[in-house]
């Protein structure tokens, strides 16, 4: 019985240690770590599209992109 408890604790500890690989330095890298985030989000005048400025490829300046409004009917 004690061997099973010790084995379960060891497995749980090793799983916990494996899942804690994200370091504070990586989190603080900002866009280099998580990718470029869209900015200047705005709706079109008719309310059917969302426009935003984005630079996904780390080029000079941003470009304007849009998403069309999706209507889900059930």
DSSP file (Angstrom, degrees, kcal/mol; ACC not computed):
  #  RESIDUE AA STRUCTURE BP1 BP2  ACC     N-H-->O    O-->H-N    N-H-->O    O-->H-N    TCO  KAPPA ALPHA  PHI   PSI    X-CA   Y-CA   Z-CA
    1    1 A X     >        0   0    0      0, 0.0     4,-1.8     0, 0.0     5,-0.1   0.000 360.0 360.0 360.0 -45.1    0.0    0.0    0.0
    2    2 A X  H  >  +     0   0    0      1,-0.2     4,-2.5     2,-0.2     5,-0.2   0.858 360.0  55.7 -64.6 -35.4    2.8    2.4    0.9
    3    3 A X  H  > S+     0   0    0      1,-0.2     4,-2.4     2,-0.2    -1,-0.2   0.884 106.7  50.3 -64.9 -38.1    4.6    1.7   -2.3
    4    4 A X  H  > S+     0   0    0      2,-0.2     4,-2.4     1,-0.2    -1,-0.2   0.889 111.1  48.4 -67.0 -39.6    1.6    2.6   -4.3
    5    5 A X  H  X S+     0   0    0     -4,-1.8     4,-2.3     2,-0.2    -2,-0.2   0.923 113.1  47.2 -66.5 -44.2    1.2    5.9   -2.5
    6    6 A X  H  X S+     0   0    0     -4,-2.5     4,-2.4     2,-0.2    -2,-0.2   0.904 112.7  49.9 -64.4 -41.0    4.8    6.8   -2.9
    7    7 A X  H  X S+     0   0    0     -4,-2.4     4,-2.3     2,-0.2    -2,-0.2   0.908 110.6  49.7 -63.5 -42.0    4.7    5.9   -6.6
    8    8 A X  H  X S+     0   0    0     -4,-2.4     4,-2.5     2,-0.2    -2,-0.2   0.899 111.2  49.2 -64.2 -40.5    1.6    8.0   -7.1
    9    9 A X  H  X S+     0   0    0     -4,-2.3     4,-2.6     2,-0.2    -2,-0.2   0.915 111.0  49.9 -64.7 -42.6    3.3   11.0   -5.3
   10   10 A X  H  X S+     0   0    0     -4,-2.4     4,-2.3     2,-0.2    -2,-0.2   0.904 112.3  47.1 -62.7 -42.1    6.4   10.6   -7.5
   11   11 A X  H  X S+     0   0    0     -4,-2.3     4,-2.3     2,-0.2    -2,-0.2   0.927 113.3  48.2 -65.5 -45.2    4.3   10.5  -10.7
   12   12 A X  H  X S+     0   0    0     -4,-2.5     4,-2.3     1,-0.2    -2,-0.2   0.912 112.4  49.2 -61.7 -42.9    2.3   13.5   -9.6
   13   13 A X  H  X S+     0   0    0     -4,-2.6     4,-2.3     2,-0.2    -2,-0.2   0.904 111.5  48.8 -63.5 -42.5    5.4   15.4   -8.8
   14   14 A X  H  X S+     0   0    0     -4,-2.3     4,-1.9     2,-0.2    -2,-0.2   0.875 111.3  49.7 -68.3 -36.4    7.1   14.6  -12.1
   15   15 A X  H  X S+     0   0    0     -4,-2.3     4,-1.7     2,-0.2    -1,-0.2   0.916 111.3  49.8 -65.4 -42.5    4.0   15.6  -14.0
   16   16 A X  H  X S+     0   0    0     -4,-2.3     4,-0.6     1,-0.2    -2,-0.2   0.904 111.0  48.9 -62.6 -42.1    3.9   18.9  -12.1
   17   17 A X  H >< S+     0   0    0     -4,-2.3     3,-0.5     1,-0.2    -1,-0.2   0.858 109.9  51.9 -68.0 -34.7    7.6   19.6  -12.8
   18   18 A X  H 3< S+     0   0    0     -4,-1.9     3,-0.4     1,-0.2    -1,-0.2   0.840 108.1  51.4 -69.7 -33.4    7.1   18.9  -16.5
   19   19 A X  H 3< S+     0   0    0     -4,-1.7     2,-0.4     1,-0.2     3,-0.4   0.582  95.7  72.2 -82.4  -9.3    4.2   21.3  -16.8
   20   20 A X    <<  +     0   0    0     -4,-0.6    -1,-0.2    -3,-0.5    -2,-0.1  -0.304  58.5 116.2-100.6  48.0    6.1   24.2  -15.2
   21   21 A X        +     0   0    0     -2,-0.4     2,-0.5    -3,-0.4    -1,-0.2   0.561  42.9 102.7 -93.4  -8.5    8.5   24.9  -18.1
   22   22 A X        -     0   0    0     -3,-0.4     2,-0.2     4,-0.0    -3,-0.0  -0.650  59.6-156.9 -79.7 123.5    7.3   28.4  -18.8
   23   23 A X     >  -     0   0    0     -2,-0.5     4,-1.7     1,-0.1     3,-0.4  -0.662  25.9-119.6-102.1 155.4    9.7   31.0  -17.4
   24   24 A X  H  > S+     0   0    0     -2,-0.2     4,-2.3     1,-0.2     5,-0.1   0.856 113.6  59.2 -59.7 -37.1    9.0   34.6  -16.4
   25   25 A X  H  4 S+     0   0    0      1,-0.2     4,-0.3     2,-0.2    -1,-0.2   0.880 105.6  49.1 -61.3 -37.7   11.6   35.8  -19.0
   26   26 A X  H >4 S+     0   0    0     -3,-0.4     3,-0.9     1,-0.2    -1,-0.2   0.886 110.6  50.0 -68.7 -38.7    9.6   34.1  -21.8
   27   27 A X  H >< S+     0   0    0     -4,-1.7     3,-1.0     1,-0.2    -2,-0.2   0.891 108.0  53.6 -65.3 -39.0    6.4   35.7  -20.6
   28   28 A X  T 3< S+     0   0    0     -4,-2.3    -1,-0.2     1,-0.2    -2,-0.2   0.457  82.0  89.7 -79.5  -0.8    7.9   39.2  -20.5
   29   29 A X  T X  S-     0   0    0     -3,-0.9     3,-1.1    -4,-0.3    -1,-0.2   0.706  74.9-166.1 -68.2 -17.8    9.2   38.9  -24.1
   30   30 A X  T X>  +     0   0    0     -3,-1.0     4,-2.1     1,-0.3     3,-1.4  -0.483  62.7   3.7  72.1-133.2    5.9   40.5  -25.2
   31   31 A X  H 3> S+     0   0    0      1,-0.3     4,-2.1    -2,-0.2    -1,-0.3   0.758 125.8  64.8 -62.8 -26.4    5.1   40.3  -28.9
   32   32 A X  H <4 S+     0   0    0     -3,-1.1    -1,-0.3     1,-0.2    -2,-0.2   0.821 112.3  35.6 -65.5 -28.4    8.2   38.2  -29.7
   33   33 A X  H <4 S+     0   0    0     -3,-1.4    -2,-0.2     2,-0.1    -1,-0.2   0.881 131.2  26.9 -90.9 -44.1    6.8   35.4  -27.5
   34   34 A X  H  < S-     0   0    0     -4,-2.1    -3,-0.2     1,-0.2    -2,-0.2   0.526 110.4-112.2-100.1  -7.0    3.1   35.6  -28.3
   35   35 A X     <  -     0   0    0     -4,-2.1    -1,-0.2    -5,-0.3     2,-0.2  -0.139  50.8 -43.4  94.7 164.2    3.2   37.1  -31.7
   36   36 A X        -     0   0    0     20,-0.2     2,-0.3    19,-0.1    20,-0.0  -0.471  59.0-142.1 -70.1 132.2    2.1   40.5  -33.0
   37   37 A X        -     0   0    0     -2,-0.2    18,-0.2     1,-0.1    -2,-0.1  -0.739  18.1-111.1 -96.4 142.8   -1.3   41.6  -31.6
   38   38 A X        -     0   0    0     -2,-0.3     2,-0.3    16,-0.1    16,-0.2  -0.332  38.9-172.8 -66.0 154.1   -3.9   43.5  -33.6
   39   39 A X  E     +A   53   0A   0     14,-2.8    14,-2.9     1,-0.2    -1,-0.0  -0.919  52.1  39.2-142.9 168.8   -4.5   47.1  -32.7
   40   40 A X  E    S-     0   0A   0     -2,-0.3    -1,-0.2    12,-0.2     2,-0.1   0.918  71.5-170.2  56.3  50.0   -6.9   49.9  -33.6
   41   41 A X  E     +     0   0A   0     11,-0.2     2,-0.3    -3,-0.1    11,-0.2  -0.467  12.9 162.4 -72.1 141.2   -9.9   47.7  -33.8
   42   42 A X  E     -A   51   0A   0      9,-2.5     9,-3.5    -2,-0.1     2,-0.2  -0.986  35.0-117.8-158.6 150.9  -13.1   49.3  -35.2
   43   43 A X  E     -A   50   0A   0     -2,-0.3     7,-0.2     7,-0.2     2,-0.1  -0.586  34.2-111.8 -85.7 151.0  -16.4   48.4  -36.8
   44   44 A X    >   -     0   0    0      5,-2.5     3,-1.2    -2,-0.2    -1,-0.1  -0.338  36.1-102.7 -71.5 165.9  -17.4   49.4  -40.3
   45   45 A X  T 3  S+     0   0    0      1,-0.3    -1,-0.1     2,-0.1    -2,-0.0   0.841 123.5  47.7 -62.7 -33.6  -20.1   52.0  -40.7
   46   46 A X  T 3  S-     0   0    0      1,-0.0    -1,-0.3     3,-0.0    -3,-0.0   0.504 109.6-123.3 -86.7  -2.3  -22.7   49.3  -41.6
   47   47 A X  S <  S+     0   0    0     -3,-1.2    -2,-0.1     2,-0.2     3,-0.0   0.647  83.5 108.6  75.3  14.9  -21.6   47.1  -38.7
   48   48 A X  S    S+     0   0    0      1,-0.1    21,-4.0    20,-0.1     2,-0.3   0.604  73.5  41.2 -99.3 -14.1  -20.9   44.1  -40.9
   49   49 A X  E     - B   0  68A   0     19,-0.3    -5,-2.5    20,-0.0     2,-0.5  -0.950  63.2-143.6-135.1 152.6  -17.0   44.1  -40.7
   50   50 A X  E     -AB  43  67A   0     17,-2.6    17,-2.0    -2,-0.3     2,-0.3  -0.982  21.1-160.3-113.6 121.9  -14.4   44.6  -38.0
   51   51 A X  E     +AB  42  66A   0     -9,-3.5    -9,-2.5    -2,-0.5     2,-0.3  -0.769  15.9 167.4 -99.8 146.9  -11.3   46.4  -39.2
   52   52 A X  E     - B   0  65A   0     13,-2.3    13,-3.2    -2,-0.3     2,-0.4  -0.988  34.0-120.1-154.8 154.0   -7.9   46.2  -37.4
   53   53 A X  E     +AB  39  64A   0    -14,-2.9   -14,-2.8    -2,-0.3     2,-0.3  -0.813  40.5 168.7 -95.8 136.3   -4.3   47.1  -38.0
   54   54 A X  E     - B   0  63A   0      9,-2.7     9,-2.5    -2,-0.4     2,-0.2  -0.997  32.1-166.4-151.5 147.8   -1.9   44.2  -37.8
   55   55 A X    >   +     0   0    0     -2,-0.3     3,-1.1     7,-0.2   -19,-0.1  -0.646  21.6 162.7-133.1  74.2    1.7   43.3  -38.5
   56   56 A X  T 3  S+     0   0    0      1,-0.2   -20,-0.2    -2,-0.2    -1,-0.1   0.741  75.4  47.9 -71.1 -22.4    1.9   39.5  -38.4
   57   57 A X  T 3  S-     0   0    0      0, 0.0    -1,-0.2     0, 0.0    -2,-0.0   0.225 109.9-114.6-104.6  14.1    5.2   39.2  -40.3
   58   58 A X    <   +     0   0    0     -3,-1.1    -2,-0.1     1,-0.1     2,-0.1   0.888  63.4 153.0  55.4  44.2    7.1   41.9  -38.3
   59   59 A X        -     0   0    0      2,-0.2     2,-0.5     1,-0.1    -1,-0.1  -0.326  57.6 -72.7 -89.9 178.3    7.4   44.1  -41.4
   60   60 A X  S    S-     0   0    0     -2,-0.1    -1,-0.1     2,-0.0    -2,-0.0  -0.645 101.4 -10.5 -74.4 123.6    7.8   47.9  -41.4
   61   61 A X  S    S-     0   0    0     -2,-0.5     2,-0.3    -6,-0.1    -2,-0.2   0.021  86.7 -82.0  77.4 172.0    4.4   49.4  -40.4
   62   62 A X        -     0   0    0     -4,-0.1     2,-0.3    -7,-0.1    -7,-0.2  -0.734  30.4-142.1-111.2 161.7    1.0   47.7  -40.1
   63   63 A X  E     -B   54   0A   0     -9,-2.5    -9,-2.7    -2,-0.3     2,-0.5  -0.868  23.4-111.6-118.6 156.1   -1.6   46.8  -42.6
   64   64 A X  E     +B   53   0A   0     -2,-0.3     2,-0.3   -11,-0.2   -11,-0.2  -0.774  37.7 177.0 -92.0 129.4   -5.4   47.0  -42.3
   65   65 A X  E     -B   52   0A   0    -13,-3.2   -13,-2.3    -2,-0.5     2,-0.3  -0.768   9.0-157.4-120.1 167.0   -7.2   43.7  -42.2
   66   66 A X  E     -B   51   0A   0     -2,-0.3     2,-0.4   -15,-0.2   -15,-0.2  -0.995  10.6-154.3-146.9 155.2  -10.9   43.0  -41.7
   67   67 A X  E     -B   50   0A   0    -17,-2.0   -17,-2.6    -2,-0.3     2,-0.2  -0.988  24.6-128.4-123.2 136.4  -13.2   40.2  -40.6
   68   68 A X  E     -B   49   0A   0     -2,-0.4   -19,-0.3   -19,-0.2     2,-0.2  -0.582  33.4 -98.0 -83.8 149.5  -16.8   40.0  -41.8
   69   69 A X        -     0   0    0    -21,-4.0     2,-0.5    -2,-0.2    -1,-0.1  -0.449  36.3-145.0 -66.0 131.4  -19.6   39.6  -39.3
   70   70 A X        -     0   0    0     -2,-0.2     2,-0.6    -3,-0.0    -1,-0.1  -0.857   7.5-158.7-101.2 133.1  -20.7   36.0  -38.9
   71   71 A X        -     0   0    0     -2,-0.5     2,-0.6     2,-0.0    -2,-0.0  -0.955   5.0-165.0-112.7 119.4  -24.3   35.3  -38.3
   72   72 A X        -     0   0    0     -2,-0.6     2,-0.4     2,-0.0    -2,-0.0  -0.912   6.2-168.3-106.2 120.3  -25.1   31.9  -36.7
   73   73 A X              0   0    0     -2,-0.6    -2,-0.0     1,-0.1     0, 0.0  -0.889 360.0 360.0-109.3 138.1  -28.7   30.8  -36.9
   74   74 A X              0   0    0     -2,-0.4    -1,-0.1     0, 0.0    -2,-0.0   0.386 360.0 360.0-116.0 360.0  -30.0   27.9  -34.9
